[in-house]
Amino acid sequence: MGDIIKTKSRTNLQTKQQLLFEVDELRTRLDATERRLQEAGEIVRQVQIAKRKRAEKAFNKAQEYTASIIETIREPFIVLTPDLKIISANRSFYETFQVAPEETEGRFVFDAGNHQWDIPALRELLEVIIVQNTHVDNFEVDHAFPHIGRKRLLLNARRICWEAKGTARILLAFEDITDQNQTEEALKSSEERYRRLFEAAQDGILILDEESGQISDVNPFLIEMLGYSHEDFLGKKLWEIGAFKDIEASKAAFLELQKKGYVRYKDLPLETKDGRPIAVEFISNVYLVNHHKVIQCNIRDITQRKHLAESLQRAHSELERRVEERTVELRTALSEINTLKEQLEAENIFFRHEIRMKHQFEHIIGQSDGLKYVLYRAEQVAPANTTVLILGETGTGKELIAAAIHNMSPRKERPLITVNCAALPGNLIESELFGREKGAFTGADARRIGRFEIAHGSTLCLDEIGELPLELQVKLLRVIQHNEFERLGSSHTVKVDVRIVATTNRDLEQEVRKGRFRQDLYYRLNVFPITVPPLRQRKDDIPLMVRAFIERYSRKLGKQITSIRKETMKVLQDYPWPGNVRELESIVERAVILCPGPVLELADKLEIPSPSLSSTVRTLEETERNQIYKILSETRWRIEGKDGAAAILGLHPSTLRARMHKFGIVRPETKEPD
C-alpha cells in the first residue's frame, strides 16, 4: 500500500512538473502570440486607416457623381442633412420654385425661400414619417406658394444611412401634379358626366370592342327597350342577341362598320325578348379611347314615329285623294262654268244679233194666204222637237220663219243660234260648228266651243245647209242621230240637246241626185219641210211691206215721207222681184234716201226681166267662175297675202273660198279645194 502511495506520489510529482513545464511553454507561446498580435494590430490599424481614406475618397467621388446626377434630374430635387438643412438642390428646383441658391443652401429647409417651405405636411414628412421609414413615396402636398401660386406636389423621400453613423443624408424629390390632377379631375368629371348621360340617355346605347365585336357596356334604356338583362348583353356579339334576327346582315354591318367607321340604318327591324317587333334607327361610330378602338351604337326606337308617319302618310294620301277628287270636281265645275261663260258670251253675241234682227224685222209682214199657211205650219211644228227644213228662194225671209218657230217653242228662253254655212270656208266651218281644242291645228292657240255646244238646250239654225261640205255632212248626221260629237283635236265625246232648223235656197233633191248632198242627211232634215213663197206670189203683201219700210227708214233718216203714188205702188206690185223681200227693202231704202219730198218716188226705173234672166244669171255666174279660176291660176293658187288671188279680186279670203266652193273650183293637181 505504501508502495502504492509512493508510486502515486511519484506520479503526482511528475504530473506537476509536467504541468509547470507546459505552463512555461504556454507562457512562451503566449508572449510570442502577443507580440505577433501587436504586430498584426499595427498592420490592421494601418489597413483601417487606408480603408477609411479610400472610403472617404470614394464617398467624395460619389457625392460629386450624385451631385451631377441630381443636376440632370428633370424633377425638382434637394439633398438634406439629418438635421434638415439643405446641402444642395438641382437647377429644376430653383427654376420651378423661383428661388436662388443663396436662399436655400445651408438653410434650415423650413426657412428656405423666405419660409415658403414651412408647410405642416412637409414637417410631418421630414420630422415624423421619414424618421420611422427608410423611404416614403408619393406623399401628396397641396400648398400655395407666393411666387408660383397653388401647387399640388407628390414628395418622394429617401433616408441614406452610413454604417455606425446612422442617417447621413435625406433625399427629397418633388413631382408637380397640378396639371395632371386637373386633367384627371376633368377626365373624372367628364367620365362621370358621360356615365350620367349614358345611363340617362333616352336612346339605347351599346359599347362594343372594335376588333372582336363583343359588347362591353349597355345603358339602362336599351335594356328596358328590348327586355334583355345587362348580363344578356355583356360579352355577346350583335348577331348573338335575339333582337338581331338577321345574323348575316348583322355580320355584314359589322364588317362595313370596321371598314368605314360609320354605319347608319334609318329603319332597322328588331324584336324584343317577348317577341314584339319594333323599328329602330341604328347609328354606329368608331371611337379611339385610351389608344383602343371601341364602337358606340345608338339605337332609337322609331316604332311610334313610324306608325305616326304611316298614319300621316295614309291621311296625306287620303287627303290627296279627296283633294284630287275635289280638284276634279272643281275642274269639272270650272270647265262647266267656263263652258257656260263661253256659251253665255256667245249667246250674248247672238242675242244682240237677234235683237238687231228683230229691230230690222220687228215682225213678219203680210196677210197673204201663202204667208198665213207658212205661219200655220210653223205654229204646228214649234212645240215639238222635230227637225225643220225651211225651203225658199234667196231673200224670202227663211231665217225669220226659223226665228218664229224658235220663239213659239219651249226653248224660247234661250237665244236662237244661227250658222251661215255659205259664209264660212270649209276648213273653218267644222271648228265653228263643233269647236276645237288648243293646238288642234295651226293657229288654234286657244280652246273654243262650237255652235252646237252654245246651242245646248236651244235651237240651232243652219242657214244655207246646201252649202255644207260633204265631209261635214257625215258628222252633222251623227249629231242629229245621237246628239253627240267630238271637238277638233279631242277624243272626248260631248253630249248636247239641240233642235235643228235648216234653211236652203237649193233644190236638195236635185243636189242628192248630183251627189253633192247626202241622201241620208236629206231624209233626216226633211222631217217637216216648210216652203216660204217668193214675193212675186205674195203681191198683196207688197203694199204692207213698202209702208213698213218707208216708216222705218224715214224715221232712221229723219225724213217725213207720208205717202206713195198708186202708180208707183202698182209698179212695185207688178215687178217679179227676183231678190224677193231683200231686194224690195233695198229699193225702198234707196228711194227714201233720194226722195226730196213727202211723197215717195222710185230712184230707179224697175224693168221687168226678160225670160232669159235665168240664163243671163247663169252667164254671169259662169263669167265670175272663169275670172276666179283665171286669177287663181295666175297666182299659182295662192289665196291670201299681198299678191294673193283674194287681194287681186278685192275679196276677203274667206269669201273667195266660199265662192270657190260654190262654183266647184278645185286645184287641178290635187283636185281638192284650197
C-alpha positions in Angstrom: 0.0 0.0 0.0 2.9 2.3 0.8 4.4 1.3 -2.5 1.1 2.3 -3.9 1.2 5.6 -2.1 4.8 6.2 -3.2 4.0 5.3 -6.6 1.1 7.8 -6.6 3.4 10.5 -5.1 5.9 10.0 -7.8 3.2 10.1 -10.3 1.7 13.3 -8.9 5.2 14.9 -8.8 5.8 14.0 -12.4 2.5 15.4 -13.3 3.1 18.7 -11.5 6.5 19.1 -13.1 5.0 18.3 -16.4 2.3 20.9 -15.8 4.8 23.5 -14.8 6.7 22.8 -18.0 3.6 23.0 -20.0 2.7 26.3 -18.4 6.1 27.7 -19.1 5.8 26.6 -22.7 2.4 28.1 -22.9 3.6 31.4 -21.4 6.4 31.5 -24.0 3.9 30.8 -26.8 1.6 33.4 -25.3 4.3 36.0 -25.3 5.1 35.2 -28.9 1.5 35.3 -29.8 1.1 38.7 -28.0 4.0 40.0 -29.9 2.5 38.8 -33.2 -0.8 40.2 -32.2 0.7 43.6 -31.5 2.4 43.4 -34.9 -0.8 42.4 -36.6 -2.8 45.1 -34.8 -0.5 47.7 -36.1 -0.9 46.3 -39.6 -4.7 46.3 -39.1 -4.7 49.8 -37.9 -2.7 50.9 -40.9 -5.1 48.9 -43.2 -8.1 50.5 -41.5 -6.6 53.9 -41.9 -6.0 53.2 -45.6 -9.5 51.8 -46.0 -11.0 54.9 -44.3 -9.1 57.1 -46.6 -10.2 55.1 -49.6 -13.8 55.2 -48.4 -13.7 58.9 -47.8 -12.2 59.4 -51.3 -14.9 57.1 -52.7 -17.6 59.0 -50.8 -16.4 62.3 -52.1 -16.4 61.0 -55.6 -19.8 59.5 -55.0 -21.0 62.8 -53.7 -19.7 64.6 -56.8 -21.3 61.9 -59.1 -24.5 62.1 -57.1 -24.5 65.9 -57.4 -24.0 65.7 -61.2 -26.8 63.1 -61.4 -29.1 65.3 -59.3 -28.4 68.2 -61.5 -29.6 66.3 -64.6 -32.8 65.1 -62.9 -35.8 66.9 -64.5 -37.9 67.0 -61.4 -37.1 69.4 -58.5 -34.7 67.7 -56.1 -32.9 68.7 -52.8 -30.4 67.0 -50.5 -30.8 67.5 -46.7 -28.6 66.8 -43.7 -30.1 64.7 -40.9 -30.9 67.9 -39.1 -32.9 69.0 -42.2 -30.5 71.6 -43.6 -30.3 72.0 -47.3 -27.0 70.8 -48.7 -27.8 71.2 -52.4 -30.6 71.4 -54.9 -30.8 70.9 -58.7 -31.5 73.5 -61.3 -35.1 72.3 -61.8 -35.8 73.1 -58.1 -34.5 76.7 -58.4 -36.4 77.3 -61.7 -39.7 75.6 -60.6 -40.0 77.3 -57.2 -38.3 80.6 -58.3 -35.7 80.7 -55.5 -31.9 81.4 -55.6 -29.2 79.1 -54.2 -28.3 81.7 -51.5 -31.8 81.5 -50.3 -31.6 77.7 -49.8 -28.2 76.1 -49.4 -27.1 75.7 -45.7 -30.5 76.9 -44.6 -33.0 75.0 -42.5 -35.4 73.6 -45.0 -38.4 75.2 -43.4 -36.7 78.6 -43.5 -35.6 78.4 -47.2 -37.1 80.8 -49.7 -38.4 83.2 -47.1 -40.1 80.4 -45.2 -42.3 79.3 -48.1 -41.4 75.7 -47.3 -42.8 75.9 -43.8 -45.6 73.6 -44.7 -47.2 71.4 -42.0 -47.4 68.4 -44.3 -43.8 68.7 -45.1 -42.9 68.9 -41.4 -44.9 65.8 -40.8 -43.0 64.0 -43.6 -39.5 65.1 -42.5 -39.8 65.1 -38.8 -42.0 62.1 -38.2 -42.6 59.8 -41.2 -39.1 59.6 -42.7 -37.6 59.1 -39.3 -39.6 55.9 -39.0 -39.1 54.7 -42.6 -36.2 54.5 -44.9 -38.3 55.9 -47.8 -41.6 57.5 -48.5 -43.3 57.6 -51.9 -46.0 59.8 -53.4 -46.6 61.9 -50.3 -49.1 64.5 -51.5 -48.8 68.2 -50.5 -51.1 71.0 -51.6 -49.7 74.4 -50.9 -50.0 78.0 -52.2 -46.5 79.4 -53.0 -46.0 83.1 -53.0 -44.5 83.3 -56.5 -45.9 80.4 -58.4 -49.3 80.0 -56.9 -51.1 76.9 -55.6 -49.4 73.7 -56.5 -50.2 70.1 -55.8 -47.0 68.1 -55.3 -46.0 64.5 -54.8 -43.0 64.1 -52.5 -40.6 61.2 -52.6 -38.1 61.0 -49.7 -35.1 58.6 -49.2 -33.1 58.2 -46.0 -29.4 57.5 -46.8 -27.5 55.8 -43.9 -23.8 55.0 -43.2 -22.6 52.2 -41.1 -22.1 53.2 -37.4 -23.1 56.7 -38.2 -26.9 56.5 -38.8 -28.7 58.8 -41.2 -26.2 60.7 -43.3 -28.4 62.3 -46.0 -32.1 62.8 -46.8 -33.0 63.0 -50.5 -36.2 64.8 -51.3 -37.8 64.8 -54.8 -40.8 66.9 -56.0 -43.3 66.0 -58.7 -45.7 68.7 -59.8 -49.1 67.0 -60.5 -51.2 70.2 -60.6 -51.9 70.0 -64.3 -52.2 66.2 -64.2 -54.5 66.4 -61.3 -56.7 69.0 -63.1 -56.6 66.8 -66.2 -57.6 63.8 -64.1 -60.3 65.7 -62.4 -61.6 66.9 -65.7 -61.4 63.4 -67.1 -63.1 62.1 -64.0 -65.8 64.8 -64.3 -66.1 64.0 -68.0 -66.4 60.3 -67.3 -69.0 61.0 -64.6 -70.9 63.3 -66.9 -70.6 60.7 -69.8 -71.8 58.0 -67.4 -74.7 60.1 -66.3 -75.6 60.8 -69.9 -75.0 57.2 -70.8 -77.4 56.0 -68.1 -79.9 58.7 -68.5 -80.0 58.8 -72.3 -83.4 58.2 -74.0 -81.7 56.3 -76.7 -80.4 52.8 -76.4 -76.5 52.7 -76.3 -74.2 49.7 -76.9 -70.4 49.8 -76.5 -68.6 47.2 -78.5 -64.9 46.2 -78.9 -63.9 47.2 -82.4 -61.8 44.1 -83.1 -63.9 41.4 -81.6 -67.4 43.0 -81.7 -68.1 41.9 -78.2 -70.4 44.1 -76.1 -68.7 45.8 -73.2 -71.4 48.0 -71.9 -75.1 48.7 -72.4 -77.3 51.5 -70.9 -80.5 51.0 -69.0 -82.7 52.5 -71.7 -81.7 49.7 -74.2 -82.3 47.1 -71.5 -85.8 48.4 -70.9 -86.4 48.8 -74.7 -85.5 45.3 -75.7 -86.3 43.5 -72.4 -82.9 41.7 -72.1 -80.9 41.9 -68.9 -77.5 43.5 -68.5 -75.8 40.1 -68.4 -77.6 39.0 -71.6 -75.6 41.7 -73.4 -72.2 41.7 -71.9 -69.6 39.7 -73.8 -72.0 38.9 -76.6 -71.8 40.0 -80.2 -74.6 41.7 -82.1 -75.7 38.7 -84.0 -75.7 36.6 -80.8 -78.5 38.7 -79.3 -82.0 37.5 -80.1 -83.1 41.0 -81.0 -81.0 41.0 -84.2 -82.6 38.1 -86.1 -80.7 38.6 -89.4 -77.3 37.2 -88.4 -75.7 37.6 -91.9 -76.9 41.2 -92.1 -75.6 41.9 -88.7 -72.2 40.5 -89.6 -72.1 42.4 -92.8 -73.0 45.6 -91.0 -70.2 45.0 -88.5 -67.7 44.4 -91.3 -68.9 47.6 -93.0 -68.5 49.5 -89.8 -64.9 48.3 -89.3 -64.1 49.3 -92.8 -65.9 52.7 -93.0 -66.0 53.7 -89.3 -69.7 54.7 -89.6 -72.9 52.8 -90.3 -76.5 54.1 -90.3 -79.8 52.4 -90.8 -82.8 54.6 -90.8 -85.3 51.8 -90.4 -83.9 48.5 -88.9 -86.4 45.8 -87.7 -85.7 44.4 -84.3 -87.6 42.1 -81.9 -87.9 42.4 -78.2 -87.3 39.5 -75.8 -91.1 38.9 -75.6 -91.4 38.7 -79.4 -92.7 42.2 -80.0 -91.4 43.7 -83.4 -90.1 47.2 -83.3 -88.4 49.6 -85.8 -85.3 51.4 -84.8 -82.8 53.9 -86.2 -79.3 52.4 -85.8 -76.2 54.6 -85.9 -72.7 53.3 -85.2 -69.4 55.1 -84.9 -65.9 54.0 -84.2 -64.0 56.0 -81.4 -60.5 55.9 -80.0 -60.5 55.6 -76.2 -57.1 55.2 -74.4 -55.5 54.1 -77.6 -58.1 51.4 -78.1 -60.9 51.4 -80.7 -64.4 51.0 -79.5 -67.8 51.1 -81.2 -70.7 53.1 -79.9 -74.1 52.1 -81.3 -77.0 54.4 -80.8 -80.4 52.7 -81.1 -83.5 54.9 -81.2 -87.0 53.4 -81.1 -88.9 54.9 -84.1 -91.8 52.4 -84.0 -94.3 55.0 -82.8 -92.9 57.6 -85.1 -93.0 55.2 -88.0 -96.6 54.3 -87.2 -97.4 58.0 -86.9 -95.6 58.7 -90.2 -97.6 55.8 -91.8 -100.8 57.2 -90.4 -99.8 60.7 -91.6 -99.0 59.3 -95.0 -102.3 57.4 -95.1 -104.0 60.6 -94.0 -102.0 62.6 -96.6 -102.8 60.1 -99.3 -106.5 60.2 -98.3 -106.3 64.0 -98.3 -104.6 64.0 -101.6 -107.2 61.6 -102.9 -110.0 63.8 -101.6 -108.2 66.9 -102.9 -107.8 65.2 -106.3 -111.4 64.2 -106.3 -112.4 67.7 -105.2 -110.0 69.2 -107.8 -111.5 67.0 -110.5 -115.0 68.2 -109.3 -113.8 71.8 -109.2 -112.1 71.4 -112.6 -115.3 69.9 -114.0 -117.3 72.6 -112.4 -114.8 75.2 -113.6 -115.0 73.7 -117.1 -118.7 73.8 -116.9 -118.6 77.4 -115.7 -116.2 78.3 -118.5 -118.4 76.5 -121.0 -121.4 78.3 -119.6 -119.4 81.5 -119.6 -118.4 81.0 -123.2 -121.9 79.9 -124.1 -123.3 83.0 -122.4 -120.8 85.2 -124.1 -121.6 83.6 -127.4 -125.3 83.7 -126.7 -124.9 87.3 -125.8 -123.4 88.0 -129.2 -126.1 86.1 -130.9 -128.7 87.7 -128.7 -127.5 91.1 -129.7 -127.6 89.9 -133.3 -131.2 88.6 -132.8 -132.1 92.0 -131.2 -130.8 93.7 -134.3 -132.7 91.2 -136.5 -135.8 91.9 -134.5 -135.3 95.6 -134.9 -134.7 95.1 -138.6 -137.7 92.7 -138.9 -139.9 93.5 -136.0 -142.5 91.1 -137.3 -143.2 89.2 -140.4 -145.2 91.5 -142.6 -148.0 90.2 -144.7 -151.5 88.8 -144.8 -151.5 86.7 -147.9 -152.8 83.2 -147.9 -149.3 81.8 -148.7 -147.7 83.6 -145.8 -150.5 82.6 -143.4 -150.1 78.9 -144.4 -146.4 79.2 -143.7 -147.0 80.6 -140.2 -149.7 78.0 -139.6 -147.2 75.3 -140.4 -144.6 76.9 -138.2 -147.1 77.1 -135.3 -147.9 73.5 -135.7 -144.2 72.3 -135.5 -142.9 74.8 -133.0 -143.9 73.0 -129.7 -142.3 69.7 -130.9 -138.6 68.9 -131.0 -138.8 68.0 -134.7 -136.1 68.9 -137.2 -137.5 71.5 -139.6 -136.3 72.2 -143.2 -137.3 75.7 -144.5 -137.1 76.0 -148.3 -137.3 79.1 -150.4 -135.6 81.5 -152.7 -133.0 83.9 -151.6 -134.4 86.9 -149.7 -137.8 85.4 -148.8 -137.2 85.6 -145.1 -136.5 82.0 -144.3 -134.4 83.0 -141.2 -137.4 84.9 -139.9 -139.6 81.8 -140.1 -136.8 79.9 -138.2 -136.8 82.6 -135.5 -140.6 82.4 -135.3 -140.5 78.6 -134.8 -137.9 79.1 -132.0 -139.9 81.9 -130.4 -143.0 79.7 -130.3 -141.1 76.7 -128.9 -140.4 75.7 -125.3 -136.7 76.7 -126.0 -137.6 80.3 -126.5 -135.9 81.3 -123.1 -132.6 80.6 -124.8 -131.3 82.6 -127.8 -131.6 81.2 -131.3 -128.1 80.3 -132.6 -127.5 80.7 -136.3 -124.7 79.5 -138.6 -124.4 80.6 -142.2 -122.9 77.6 -143.9 -122.2 79.6 -147.1 -120.3 82.4 -145.4 -117.6 80.1 -143.8 -114.8 78.4 -145.7 -114.7 74.6 -145.5 -111.6 74.4 -143.2 -113.2 76.7 -140.6 -116.8 75.6 -140.6 -116.1 72.4 -138.7 -114.5 74.2 -135.8 -117.3 76.8 -135.9 -119.9 74.0 -135.6 -118.2 71.6 -133.2 -115.5 73.6 -131.5 -111.7 72.9 -131.1 -109.1 72.2 -128.6 -105.9 74.3 -128.2 -103.4 73.2 -130.7 -105.9 71.2 -132.8 -104.4 72.9 -135.9 -102.0 75.7 -136.9 -103.3 78.9 -135.4 -105.6 77.2 -132.9 -103.9 79.0 -129.9 -106.9 78.7 -127.6 -109.7 76.3 -126.8 -113.0 77.3 -128.4 -116.5 75.8 -128.1 -118.6 75.4 -131.2 -122.1 76.5 -132.0 -123.6 73.1 -131.1 -122.4 73.5 -127.5 -123.6 77.1 -127.4 -127.0 76.0 -128.7 -127.3 73.3 -126.0 -130.9 73.5 -124.7 -131.8 75.8 -127.6 -132.3 75.9 -131.3 -129.6 75.9 -134.0 -130.4 77.4 -137.3 -128.2 76.0 -140.1 -128.7 78.7 -142.8 -128.0 77.6 -146.4 -127.4 74.0 -145.4 -127.0 73.1 -149.0 -123.5 74.7 -149.0 -122.2 72.4 -146.3 -119.2 70.3 -147.5 -119.8 66.6 -147.9 -117.1 65.6 -145.3 -119.0 67.6 -142.6 -122.4 66.2 -143.6 -121.4 62.9 -142.0 -120.6 64.5 -138.7 -123.8 66.5 -138.8 -125.8 63.4 -139.4 -124.2 61.8 -136.3 -125.2 64.8 -134.2 -128.8 64.7 -135.4 -129.0 60.9 -134.8 -127.1 60.6 -131.5 -126.9 64.1 -130.1 -123.1 63.8 -129.6 -119.8 64.8 -131.3 -116.1 65.4 -130.6 -114.3 68.7 -130.7 -111.4 69.1 -133.2 -108.3 67.8 -131.5 -110.2 65.9 -128.8 -111.4 62.3 -128.3 -113.9 63.4 -125.6 -117.5 62.9 -126.6 -119.7 65.9 -125.9 -123.5 65.3 -125.4 -125.9 68.1 -126.5 -129.6 68.7 -126.6 -130.1 70.8 -129.8 -133.1 71.3 -132.1 -132.1 71.7 -135.7 -133.8 74.1 -138.1 -132.2 74.2 -141.5 -132.8 76.6 -144.4 -131.8 76.4 -148.0 -132.4 78.0 -151.4 -131.2 74.9 -153.2 -133.2 72.0 -154.5 -131.8 69.4 -152.2 -133.4 66.5 -154.1 -131.5 67.6 -157.2 -128.3 68.1 -155.1 -128.7 64.5 -153.8 -129.1 63.2 -157.4 -125.9 65.1 -158.4 -124.0 63.6 -155.4 -123.4 66.9 -153.7 -125.7 66.2 -150.8 -126.0 63.1 -148.7 -129.3 61.3 -149.1 -129.5 60.1 -145.5 -128.9 63.6 -144.2 -131.6 65.0 -146.5 -134.1 62.5 -145.1 -133.0 63.4 -141.5 -133.6 67.1 -142.3 -136.7 66.8 -144.4 -138.9 65.6 -141.5 -141.1 68.7 -141.5 -140.5 70.9 -144.6 -141.9 74.4 -144.9 -141.7 76.3 -148.2 -141.7 80.1 -148.0 -143.3 81.5 -151.1 -141.4 84.1 -153.2 -142.6 87.7 -153.1 -144.0 87.5 -156.6 -146.6 85.1 -155.2 -147.4 87.5 -152.4 -148.3 90.6 -154.3 -151.0 91.5 -151.7 -148.2 91.8 -149.0 -146.1 94.3 -151.0 -148.1 97.4 -150.0 -147.8 96.5 -146.3 -144.1 95.8 -146.7 -143.5 99.1 -148.6 -145.3 101.2 -145.9 -143.4 99.4 -143.1 -140.0 100.0 -144.9 -140.9 103.7 -145.6 -141.7 104.3 -142.0 -138.6 102.5 -140.7 -136.1 104.3 -143.0 -137.8 107.7 -142.8 -137.5 107.6 -139.0 -133.9 106.4 -139.3 -133.0 109.2 -141.8 -135.1 111.9 -140.1 -137.5 112.4 -143.1 -141.2 113.0 -143.3 -142.5 110.7 -146.1 -146.2 110.2 -145.7 -147.5 108.7 -148.9 -146.7 106.9 -152.2 -148.5 107.2 -155.5 -150.7 104.5 -156.7 -148.8 104.3 -160.0 -145.6 103.7 -158.0 -147.2 101.0 -155.9 -148.5 99.3 -159.0 -145.0 99.2 -160.5 -143.8 97.6 -157.3 -146.5 95.0 -157.4 -146.0 94.2 -161.0 -142.3 93.7 -160.6 -141.3 90.0 -160.3 -138.7 90.6 -157.5 -136.1 88.0 -158.2 -134.3 89.1 -155.0 -137.6 88.9 -153.1 -138.2 90.8 -149.8 -134.4 91.7 -149.5 -134.5 93.4 -153.0 -137.7 95.2 -152.2 -136.3 96.6 -148.9 -133.2 97.8 -150.8 -135.2 99.6 -153.4 -137.4 101.3 -150.8 -134.3 102.3 -148.7 -132.6 103.8 -151.8 -135.8 105.7 -152.7 -136.2 107.1 -149.2 -132.6 108.3 -149.2 -133.1 110.1 -152.6 -136.7 111.3 -152.0 -136.8 115.2 -151.7 -140.5 115.5 -150.5 -143.2 113.8 -148.5 -144.3 111.5 -151.4 -142.1 108.5 -152.2 -140.7 108.2 -155.7 -138.6 105.4 -157.0 -135.0 106.4 -157.6 -134.5 103.8 -160.5 -136.8 102.5 -163.1 -137.8 98.9 -162.5 -137.6 96.8 -165.6 -139.4 93.5 -165.9 -136.6 90.9 -166.5 -136.9 89.0 -169.8 -137.5 85.3 -169.9 -133.8 84.8 -170.4 -133.0 86.3 -167.0 -132.1 82.9 -165.5 -129.8 82.2 -168.4 -128.3 85.6 -168.0 -127.7 84.9 -164.3 -126.1 81.7 -165.2 -123.9 83.5 -167.7 -122.8 86.0 -165.1 -122.1 83.2 -162.7 -120.0 81.4 -165.4 -118.2 84.7 -166.1 -117.4 85.1 -162.3 -116.3 81.5 -162.1 -114.0 81.8 -165.1 -112.5 85.1 -163.7 -111.8 83.5 -160.3 -110.2 80.4 -161.9 -108.0 82.6 -164.2 -106.7 84.7 -161.3 -106.1 81.6 -159.1 -104.1 80.1 -162.0 -102.0 83.3 -162.4 -101.3 83.4 -158.6 -100.4 79.7 -158.5 -103.5 79.1 -156.4 -102.3 81.4 -153.7 -105.3 82.9 -151.9 -104.1 85.1 -149.1 -101.4 87.7 -148.9 -100.4 90.8 -150.8 -100.1 89.1 -154.2 -102.8 86.5 -153.5 -106.0 86.0 -155.6 -108.3 87.5 -152.9 -106.4 90.8 -152.9 -106.4 91.0 -156.7 -110.2 90.2 -156.8 -110.9 92.6 -154.0 -112.5 89.9 -151.9 -111.9 88.6 -148.3 -110.0 85.3 -148.4 -113.0 83.6 -146.6 -115.4 85.0 -149.2 -113.1 83.8 -152.0 -113.0 80.3 -150.5 -116.8 80.3 -150.2 -117.1 81.3 -153.9 -114.7 78.6 -154.9 -116.8 76.0 -153.0 -120.0 77.4 -154.6 -118.6 77.2 -158.1 -116.8 73.9 -157.5 -113.4 75.3 -158.3 -110.6 73.0 -157.3 -106.9 73.0 -157.8 -106.0 70.8 -160.9 -103.1 69.0 -159.2 -104.9 67.9 -156.0 -108.5 68.0 -157.2 -109.4 69.4 -153.7 -110.4 72.9 -152.6 -107.5 75.1 -151.3 
